[in-house]
Amino acid sequence: MPQDVALTGTRAHRPTIAGSSHVASAGHYLAAHAAFAILEAGGNAIDAGVAGGIALGVLQSDIVNVAGVAPILVRPAGEDRVWSVAGLGGWPRALDPAFFQRHHGGQIPHGILRTVVPAAPAAWIATLARWGTMRFGDVAAAAIRFAGEGFAMYPLMAEMIANNQAGYARWPSSAAIYLPGGAPPRVGDRFIQADLARTLRYMADEERAAGGSRADGLRAARDAFYTGDIAAQILAYHRAHGGLLAAEDLATFEPEIEPAVKTHFRGIDVHACPGWCQGPVVPMMLNLVDGLDLSGMGHNSPAYVHAVTEAMKLAFADREAWFGDPRFVDVPMERLLSPAYAQERRALIHSDKAWPGMPPSGRVGATMPGADAGPPAPPLDTSYICVIDRHGNVFSATPSDVSSDTPVIPGTGLCPSSRGSQGWADPAHPSGVAPGKRPRLTPNPALAIGREGPHAGMVMPFGTPGGDVQAQAMLQTFLNIVVFGMDPQEAVEAPRFATNSFPDSFEPHRYQPGWLNLEGRFPRATGDALAALGHDVHWWDDFVWRAGAMCVVKRDPATGFLLGAADPRRPCYALGW
């Protein structure tokens, strides 16, 4: 074959999308289309990101809920600051911290007792109000259409619903939607969520009826959820079924908007949401690997996988020891993100052996968890969307919340956030339950901005679903691009690995010491070499959905083009112009 022909090949299954004006990448192709349509209609990246994010709550309502969580990062055009929007609610004020230990054997049970204040609607609207240009009804139009007219059931959602059929069957209101005719929907069926369409339409109608300014309308849409008819339906169900959520919990909720946390890696600032979620774990991992000769080890070599895995385990050990709602516990973020602390912790990485379990944290007196036998539970999951527009606005968000572990509120199509599943029944744990306290969240969007060197001028929002795999997939994709020079799509598709050698963030917080997953495209010799170092190696299938579903948009400083990538492990897609 002639040399020039060979060079036209690709190492990825999809092309990297290139646009000169705007690009969106999302966890479902119709959500990417919803965001892209807003951009084409003159909206900015914030309008588009909110539109796509709300749409994900319809298109992936098995793993994302309109009434769930939505942590968001925004870099407004013309500002040299990244903002975090805390789309996460706290436990109801009526919760007794000893409740789950006293009545449920130290477990947080399925159902409405794991409900925390639903935060996503307020987070989307607050973000739209501060940095967007459009009204709620404009950005929710696609989601309303997808819910009311339906969309084609796709393989992953069909599999998720079928796998969780027993959960949906527990509540008639849930079964009516997710088990139509008594069975899970089949691939290709039209999936309609009529009540959810009416809920979103009611919010848009209240906005329209309010008249006045855009801000007045957005406030009316917000109030329709938190103090209007939607709130009344949620609260009535909780009163009738022993729930703890009260009117004051909903009416007073507002998402915190604060500067993002960050670290500096080889000329790039990497921003994340603060310690109420696991966001700082990605910067902490980067600090740990920054002192390693990653390129010298070789991409995905045994030495590389071993060293990066050990760094990830160290960061998770500190997550376990320190992270919780900063309004209730001291999270020493400045120390945890300092180069000096990373250097101290990096000394615990040994090239010739793996830690047999989770390494010790940097917190004196922190206790090690016990091991829970059995394989890791599948992640309850999430989705992701990112957008960059022609003005330079950047949006990165990780909406989430499943619908199989808590009931649909009849008549609404909503499952108010069951993210209490990521709390600990033990009040002494940093993420232990307390009234008003937020559970430690796994969804964690990221945003990288090149400051100097070869990456100066780069802007790159990135993220993924995947529970505890999120930070691990994000780290690997980032390193693939920045250290190994891959284009975004190639970086997203490269084989991944993930450790479970720490307590799972979801109830019942299983812990598998030494467990390391490798996608099937790794050579078997790599697995053998890692096992010889002490890793408990387990094999995933190729392109397995459990390895995450990375979405990336990168502004290329050399060309000015916006490059979008989307993970083929799930129905992700990127669109640009």
Legacy VTK file of the C-alpha trace (Angstrom):
# vtk DataFile Version 3.0
C-alpha trace
ASCII
DATASET POLYDATA
POINTS 577 float
0.000 0.000 0.000
1.455 3.445 -0.846
2.580 5.503 2.158
0.143 8.351 1.487
-2.821 5.969 1.413
-1.827 4.362 4.713
-1.705 7.762 6.366
-5.376 8.379 5.601
-6.426 5.664 8.060
-7.830 6.389 11.513
-7.290 4.849 14.918
-10.836 5.761 16.018
-14.237 4.449 14.992
-15.645 7.943 14.540
-14.113 11.170 13.286
-13.338 14.037 15.612
-15.980 16.679 14.822
-14.494 20.055 13.824
-16.440 23.323 13.902
-15.441 26.944 13.552
-18.476 28.438 15.326
-19.869 26.106 17.986
-19.740 22.458 19.078
-21.780 20.387 21.548
-21.158 16.859 22.780
-23.690 14.954 24.892
-24.539 11.562 26.335
-27.386 11.047 23.835
-27.449 12.070 20.190
-30.820 13.819 20.464
-29.588 15.893 23.413
-26.608 16.956 21.307
-29.066 17.880 18.561
-31.219 19.868 21.013
-28.161 21.837 22.116
-26.993 22.348 18.538
-30.419 23.636 17.472
-30.282 26.287 20.198
-26.830 27.368 19.018
-28.044 27.590 15.429
-31.003 29.686 16.614
-28.645 32.255 18.148
-28.424 30.987 21.713
-25.129 30.798 23.534
-23.365 27.801 25.086
-25.265 28.200 28.358
-28.663 28.210 26.625
-27.578 25.188 24.595
-26.117 23.294 27.530
-29.245 23.776 29.628
-31.424 22.670 26.694
-29.357 19.531 26.202
-29.179 18.876 29.933
-32.942 19.020 30.412
-33.355 16.819 27.333
-31.062 14.196 28.902
-33.571 13.951 31.757
-36.114 12.776 29.195
-33.952 10.795 26.793
-32.069 8.994 29.573
-34.657 9.082 32.335
-33.433 5.704 33.545
-30.163 7.346 34.666
-30.893 11.108 34.603
-33.909 12.783 36.178
-35.451 16.150 35.429
-35.889 16.400 39.226
-32.421 15.042 39.974
-28.968 16.594 40.339
-27.031 18.772 37.908
-23.535 19.977 38.905
-22.449 22.609 36.382
-19.286 24.519 35.422
-19.402 27.715 33.353
-16.620 29.869 31.934
-18.387 32.995 30.648
-16.964 34.712 27.570
-14.718 37.586 28.539
-14.147 36.329 32.089
-11.011 34.657 33.348
-12.879 32.658 35.977
-14.725 29.341 36.050
-17.904 29.151 38.129
-19.432 26.127 39.835
-23.203 25.744 40.210
-24.023 23.293 42.991
-26.911 21.384 41.467
-27.223 19.136 44.530
-29.791 19.320 47.310
-29.515 18.375 50.963
-31.313 15.958 53.229
-34.756 17.101 54.477
-34.696 19.218 57.612
-36.849 16.636 59.382
-34.187 13.911 59.176
-32.840 12.628 62.475
-29.112 11.824 61.929
-29.587 8.518 63.770
-32.713 7.602 61.769
-31.165 5.038 59.424
-29.121 3.388 62.146
-32.106 3.210 64.457
-34.734 2.039 61.967
-32.940 0.496 58.979
-29.935 -1.354 60.354
-27.464 1.286 59.198
-28.674 1.117 55.580
-30.280 3.828 53.446
-33.184 1.933 51.872
-34.610 2.227 48.392
-37.620 4.504 48.056
-38.512 8.006 49.137
-36.487 7.872 52.360
-33.352 8.425 50.279
-34.848 11.576 48.712
-32.846 14.781 48.971
-34.069 18.160 47.746
-34.280 17.987 43.933
-31.746 20.477 42.649
-31.554 20.180 38.868
-34.477 22.488 37.946
-33.160 25.298 40.142
-29.592 24.760 38.907
-30.570 24.888 35.227
-32.698 28.006 35.772
-30.107 29.811 37.909
-27.427 29.128 35.306
-29.731 30.301 32.522
-30.629 33.454 34.459
-27.034 34.440 35.142
-25.297 33.585 31.879
-27.922 32.599 29.295
-29.979 34.666 26.879
-33.131 32.590 26.386
-36.263 31.752 28.355
-37.010 28.432 30.029
-39.725 27.600 27.507
-37.262 28.072 24.648
-34.614 25.746 26.055
-37.116 23.164 27.365
-38.976 22.893 24.036
-36.961 19.928 22.774
-37.332 18.018 26.048
-41.095 18.635 26.036
-41.279 17.296 22.497
-39.160 14.213 23.271
-41.337 13.447 26.308
-44.700 14.068 24.675
-44.091 12.661 21.200
-41.670 9.970 22.332
-38.367 8.754 20.934
-36.992 5.430 19.773
-35.984 3.169 22.620
-32.284 2.400 22.225
-30.253 -0.623 23.387
-28.595 0.757 26.532
-31.777 2.231 28.021
-33.700 -0.937 27.168
-31.007 -2.977 28.922
-31.010 -0.700 31.982
-34.784 -0.898 32.379
-34.818 -4.673 31.877
-31.996 -5.156 34.392
-33.900 -3.068 36.939
-37.371 -4.410 36.163
-37.928 -5.506 39.770
-37.202 -1.982 40.975
-39.690 -0.384 38.616
-42.321 -2.999 39.478
-42.298 -1.966 43.158
-44.307 1.181 42.453
-47.373 1.293 40.154
-46.577 4.849 39.080
-43.116 3.737 37.926
-44.298 0.535 36.288
-46.895 2.436 34.254
-44.106 4.350 32.505
-41.133 1.994 32.437
-42.965 -1.347 32.149
-45.736 -0.520 29.651
-48.032 -3.521 29.295
-46.177 -5.163 32.187
-42.846 -5.610 30.366
-39.757 -3.500 29.675
-39.832 -1.579 26.378
-38.047 -3.173 23.439
-35.398 -1.588 21.270
-37.157 0.464 18.604
-40.370 1.006 20.582
-41.653 4.574 20.810
-41.108 5.594 24.442
-43.517 8.297 25.629
-43.520 10.107 28.993
-46.737 12.112 28.808
-46.806 13.204 32.458
-43.228 14.455 32.248
-44.128 16.468 29.146
-47.032 18.070 31.047
-44.752 18.888 33.992
-42.215 20.684 31.813
-44.968 22.384 29.817
-46.538 23.645 33.069
-43.236 25.282 34.031
-43.009 26.918 30.604
-46.654 28.042 30.797
-46.106 29.629 34.209
-43.113 31.484 32.786
-45.224 32.776 29.905
-48.093 33.791 32.198
-45.754 35.768 34.447
-45.004 38.298 31.714
-42.439 40.936 32.549
-38.722 40.467 32.075
-36.814 37.293 31.242
-35.711 37.167 34.891
-39.334 37.378 36.064
-40.300 34.522 33.761
-37.423 32.315 34.866
-38.373 32.899 38.498
-41.937 31.880 37.714
-40.736 28.674 36.060
-38.629 27.938 39.107
-41.526 28.631 41.485
-43.813 26.362 39.454
-41.574 23.507 40.549
-40.563 24.500 44.088
-43.718 26.199 45.429
-46.444 25.568 42.823
-48.433 22.581 41.654
-45.395 20.335 41.123
-44.223 20.888 44.703
-47.748 20.181 45.946
-47.836 16.806 44.163
-44.383 15.811 45.459
-45.211 16.810 49.023
-48.601 15.097 49.015
-46.963 11.827 47.991
-44.317 12.150 50.701
-46.954 12.834 53.358
-48.984 9.829 52.248
-46.043 7.419 52.117
-43.892 8.354 55.110
-41.450 10.632 53.323
-39.524 13.402 55.048
-39.515 16.154 52.426
-41.387 19.302 53.498
-42.561 22.506 51.826
-39.780 24.539 53.438
-37.122 22.204 52.019
-38.319 22.913 48.488
-39.292 26.571 48.799
-35.968 27.715 50.258
-33.631 25.789 47.960
-31.196 27.806 45.848
-28.027 26.340 44.296
-24.719 27.762 45.466
-22.772 29.573 42.763
-19.093 29.818 43.674
-15.648 29.755 42.052
-14.534 26.318 40.914
-11.522 24.624 42.487
-8.502 23.992 40.279
-5.006 22.646 39.894
-2.237 23.413 37.399
-0.943 20.551 35.253
1.841 21.168 32.716
0.634 24.618 31.690
-3.099 23.836 32.022
-5.557 24.867 34.734
-8.020 22.037 35.385
-11.209 23.199 37.116
-13.779 21.151 39.041
-16.734 21.579 41.371
-15.801 21.819 45.090
-15.761 19.120 47.760
-19.535 18.638 48.066
-18.934 16.286 45.132
-15.946 14.202 44.064
-14.900 16.934 41.606
-11.548 17.710 43.291
-10.493 14.071 42.821
-9.537 14.691 39.166
-7.194 17.616 40.026
-5.769 15.572 42.907
-5.050 12.641 40.582
-3.360 14.988 38.123
-1.151 16.382 40.886
-0.099 12.848 41.805
0.788 11.728 38.264
2.436 15.049 37.380
5.625 13.863 39.059
5.747 10.594 37.082
7.423 9.908 33.729
4.162 8.960 32.055
5.348 9.273 28.462
8.487 7.304 29.277
6.407 4.442 30.633
4.439 4.222 27.394
0.714 4.581 26.926
-1.267 1.806 28.639
1.883 -0.215 29.345
1.860 -2.328 32.523
4.045 0.261 34.265
1.708 3.087 33.201
-1.511 1.319 34.206
0.049 0.339 37.541
1.318 3.826 38.395
-1.890 5.614 37.359
-4.017 3.074 39.230
-1.998 3.561 42.409
-2.367 7.347 42.050
-6.117 6.964 41.628
-6.298 4.798 44.753
-4.426 7.447 46.760
-6.846 10.154 45.644
-9.847 7.978 46.491
-8.401 7.278 49.928
-8.376 11.014 50.612
-11.863 11.354 49.134
-13.041 8.739 51.628
-11.311 10.424 54.552
-12.111 14.072 53.852
-14.908 14.782 51.378
-18.331 15.906 52.531
-20.563 18.954 52.417
-18.187 21.863 53.222
-21.032 23.579 55.082
-20.864 20.752 57.651
-17.321 19.302 57.566
-13.843 20.722 57.100
-12.520 19.816 53.644
-8.951 21.219 53.568
-9.023 21.859 49.826
-5.981 24.124 49.699
-3.858 21.409 51.288
-5.364 18.550 49.280
-4.673 20.360 45.987
-1.181 21.583 46.875
1.902 20.288 45.000
3.655 19.682 48.324
0.886 17.373 49.498
0.922 15.515 46.173
4.667 15.012 46.480
4.222 13.617 49.981
1.479 11.232 48.839
3.296 10.229 45.633
5.987 8.586 47.764
3.409 5.872 48.528
3.405 4.721 44.886
5.748 1.745 44.530
6.773 0.652 41.052
7.180 -2.996 42.076
3.966 -3.671 43.999
0.367 -2.581 44.304
-1.314 -1.610 47.521
-3.378 -4.689 48.428
-6.352 -2.444 49.143
-7.037 1.240 49.521
-3.855 3.012 50.683
-3.903 5.049 53.871
-5.279 8.545 53.524
-3.411 11.674 54.515
-5.796 12.220 57.413
-4.395 11.133 60.763
-6.749 8.827 62.582
-8.955 7.987 59.601
-10.213 4.403 59.776
-9.980 1.862 56.981
-13.228 0.307 55.733
-13.968 -3.378 55.948
-14.317 -5.477 52.804
-17.706 -6.463 51.411
-17.572 -9.730 49.528
-18.935 -10.051 46.014
-18.408 -8.279 42.723
-18.791 -4.507 42.466
-22.334 -3.316 41.864
-22.927 -1.696 38.477
-22.911 2.104 38.661
-26.371 3.627 39.052
-25.132 6.156 36.567
-25.530 9.550 35.011
-24.881 11.494 31.774
-22.917 14.493 30.548
-23.018 17.486 28.167
-20.490 20.139 27.162
-20.663 23.105 24.774
-18.391 25.857 23.473
-19.873 28.696 21.414
-18.492 31.278 18.984
-18.288 33.930 21.727
-16.062 31.807 23.972
-18.687 30.752 26.521
-17.984 27.262 27.883
-20.458 24.913 29.572
-19.829 21.567 31.310
-22.490 19.628 33.249
-23.111 16.137 34.610
-26.860 15.667 35.269
-27.935 12.486 36.994
-30.321 10.416 39.156
-31.862 7.062 38.419
-35.547 6.161 38.344
-35.401 2.519 39.478
-34.621 3.014 43.175
-37.372 5.499 44.064
-40.964 5.971 42.925
-42.246 8.234 40.198
-44.514 10.847 41.780
-47.902 10.067 40.198
-49.006 12.554 37.570
-45.587 14.244 37.249
-43.257 11.766 35.546
-40.631 12.831 38.097
-38.442 10.933 40.548
-37.242 13.595 43.022
-33.548 13.078 43.643
-32.672 9.758 45.284
-29.058 10.903 45.647
-29.262 10.104 49.341
-27.946 6.760 48.067
-24.514 8.439 48.171
-24.736 9.344 51.827
-23.564 7.228 54.756
-25.993 6.185 57.473
-23.214 6.724 60.027
-23.308 10.433 60.987
-19.599 10.258 61.909
-18.578 9.672 58.296
-17.579 12.892 56.431
-20.581 12.272 54.196
-22.785 10.985 57.008
-26.416 12.023 57.079
-27.609 15.228 58.742
-30.573 17.543 58.156
-29.818 19.955 55.293
-26.496 18.260 54.519
-25.665 17.267 50.953
-24.470 13.693 50.288
-21.116 13.383 48.519
-21.914 13.360 44.814
-20.089 11.356 42.134
-21.119 13.471 39.091
-18.246 15.890 38.492
-17.872 17.976 35.329
-14.425 19.345 34.487
-13.060 22.216 32.434
-9.432 22.674 31.352
-7.895 25.980 30.220
-4.379 26.145 28.760
-2.310 28.964 30.229
1.212 28.553 28.864
3.420 26.304 26.793
2.134 24.212 23.881
-1.404 24.176 25.294
-1.756 27.943 25.791
-5.156 29.005 24.507
-6.687 25.534 24.738
-10.150 25.338 26.301
-11.610 21.894 26.985
-14.720 20.904 28.939
-14.877 17.149 29.536
-16.801 14.597 31.566
-18.588 11.253 31.691
-21.120 9.125 33.542
-19.976 6.081 35.474
-20.192 6.568 39.253
-16.752 5.975 40.738
-15.376 5.305 37.247
-16.044 8.925 36.248
-12.888 10.482 37.630
-10.825 7.540 36.367
-12.101 7.786 32.779
-11.726 11.579 32.853
-8.116 11.325 34.035
-7.200 8.820 31.331
-8.856 10.759 28.524
-7.194 14.001 29.634
-3.769 12.331 29.765
-4.364 10.744 26.355
-4.822 14.227 24.889
-2.304 16.268 26.879
0.542 13.802 27.489
0.213 11.444 24.522
-1.002 13.912 21.894
-4.100 12.006 20.805
-6.907 13.821 19.029
-10.065 13.977 21.168
-11.937 11.115 19.524
-8.949 8.786 19.640
-8.421 9.750 23.298
-12.044 8.974 24.125
-11.979 5.576 22.418
-8.661 4.322 23.819
-8.898 1.235 26.097
-9.613 2.052 29.747
-8.945 0.569 33.139
-10.614 1.238 36.486
-10.034 0.230 40.085
-12.622 -0.625 42.729
-10.096 -0.710 45.578
-12.038 1.732 47.791
-15.587 1.934 49.194
-18.179 2.418 46.451
-19.918 5.784 46.618
-23.359 4.156 46.388
-25.203 2.384 49.185
-24.248 -0.234 50.436
-20.728 1.111 49.762
-19.064 -2.139 48.744
-15.280 -2.349 48.860
-13.203 -4.756 46.762
-9.535 -4.515 47.797
-7.139 -4.676 44.864
-9.847 -5.059 42.174
-8.707 -3.733 38.776
-10.821 -3.821 35.605
-9.239 -3.864 32.154
-11.102 -3.487 28.866
-10.659 -6.474 26.575
-8.472 -4.613 24.099
-5.556 -4.688 26.539
-3.089 -7.475 25.755
-3.436 -10.441 28.080
0.252 -10.045 28.864
-0.544 -6.629 30.365
-3.079 -8.236 32.673
-0.580 -10.904 33.690
2.077 -8.284 34.458
-0.362 -6.300 36.573
-1.462 -9.406 38.440
2.199 -10.117 39.204
2.390 -6.680 40.838
-0.494 -7.608 43.146
-3.553 -6.277 41.278
-6.682 -8.424 41.312
-7.271 -8.237 37.551
-10.744 -8.606 36.043
-11.665 -8.276 32.377
-14.362 -6.101 30.844
-15.668 -6.547 27.311
-14.413 -4.225 24.584
-16.032 -0.774 24.590
-18.056 -1.654 27.671
-20.532 0.959 28.919
-19.299 0.476 32.481
-16.010 2.129 31.488
-17.801 5.475 31.123
-18.943 7.538 28.176
-16.579 10.460 27.703
-17.658 13.625 25.901
-15.131 16.342 25.075
-15.057 19.646 23.231
-11.600 21.162 22.716
-10.651 24.548 21.331
-7.474 23.879 19.347
-5.150 26.834 19.991
-3.171 26.153 16.803
-6.139 26.397 14.431
-8.932 27.991 16.434
-11.246 25.133 15.471
-13.520 23.514 18.029
-13.006 19.746 18.142
-15.763 17.511 19.507
-15.581 13.871 20.566
-18.207 11.459 21.860
-17.831 7.974 23.293
-19.121 5.027 21.218
-19.473 3.006 24.412
-22.902 4.658 24.776
-25.267 6.666 22.488
-23.122 9.820 22.816
-22.710 12.195 19.898
-20.986 15.458 19.047
-22.258 18.068 16.579
-20.594 21.229 15.336
-20.593 23.972 12.745
LINES 1 578
577 0 1 2 3 4 5 6 7 8 9 10 11 12 13 14 15 16 17 18 19 20 21 22 23 24 25 26 27 28 29 30 31 32 33 34 35 36 37 38 39 40 41 42 43 44 45 46 47 48 49 50 51 52 53 54 55 56 57 58 59 60 61 62 63 64 65 66 67 68 69 70 71 72 73 74 75 76 77 78 79 80 81 82 83 84 85 86 87 88 89 90 91 92 93 94 95 96 97 98 99 100 101 102 103 104 105 106 107 108 109 110 111 112 113 114 115 116 117 118 119 120 121 122 123 124 125 126 127 128 129 130 131 132 133 134 135 136 137 138 139 140 141 142 143 144 145 146 147 148 149 150 151 152 153 154 155 156 157 158 159 160 161 162 163 164 165 166 167 168 169 170 171 172 173 174 175 176 177 178 179 180 181 182 183 184 185 186 187 188 189 190 191 192 193 194 195 196 197 198 199 200 201 202 203 204 205 206 207 208 209 210 211 212 213 214 215 216 217 218 219 220 221 222 223 224 225 226 227 228 229 230 231 232 233 234 235 236 237 238 239 240 241 242 243 244 245 246 247 248 249 250 251 252 253 254 255 256 257 258 259 260 261 262 263 264 265 266 267 268 269 270 271 272 273 274 275 276 277 278 279 280 281 282 283 284 285 286 287 288 289 290 291 292 293 294 295 296 297 298 299 300 301 302 303 304 305 306 307 308 309 310 311 312 313 314 315 316 317 318 319 320 321 322 323 324 325 326 327 328 329 330 331 332 333 334 335 336 337 338 339 340 341 342 343 344 345 346 347 348 349 350 351 352 353 354 355 356 357 358 359 360 361 362 363 364 365 366 367 368 369 370 371 372 373 374 375 376 377 378 379 380 381 382 383 384 385 386 387 388 389 390 391 392 393 394 395 396 397 398 399 400 401 402 403 404 405 406 407 408 409 410 411 412 413 414 415 416 417 418 419 420 421 422 423 424 425 426 427 428 429 430 431 432 433 434 435 436 437 438 439 440 441 442 443 444 445 446 447 448 449 450 451 452 453 454 455 456 457 458 459 460 461 462 463 464 465 466 467 468 469 470 471 472 473 474 475 476 477 478 479 480 481 482 483 484 485 486 487 488 489 490 491 492 493 494 495 496 497 498 499 500 501 502 503 504 505 506 507 508 509 510 511 512 513 514 515 516 517 518 519 520 521 522 523 524 525 526 527 528 529 530 531 532 533 534 535 536 537 538 539 540 541 542 543 544 545 546 547 548 549 550 551 552 553 554 555 556 557 558 559 560 561 562 563 564 565 566 567 568 569 570 571 572 573 574 575 576
